[in-house]
Amino acid sequence: MLNWTKRGRARQSQLKADAARVEQSTISGKAAPLHKYLDERYADAVVLTFAEIEDLVGFALPALARLSDDWWTMPDLDASWPRFADAWILAHRTARPNLQARTVSFERAF
């Protein structure tokens, strides 16, 4: 009767292990300062300009980030680790770009 709780715990353990592996690779990546910044914010939404993001990470965003919403909202799953999107995904946030205003709202994912 309690087999479903055992399976749930096993699944949670696996998810935590996967997240730890991803987090370890991302934190050492180029986007680590952005991850740290977003992870340490208490606000449910953090709005940053492209220039502020570039100041945080220390390099210019790729041209595609300025031209396509998809760069922010649909990370390339086939990309080699670490992916830039992992910076906000692992901080439990979603990215909502406003390309015209050159800003990105990072909203807490509940």
Summary of the structure (lengths in Angstrom):
residues: 110
radius of gyration: 15.8
end to end distance: 30.2
largest distance: 55.5
contacts: 268
relative contact order: 0.18
helix: 50%
strand: 15%
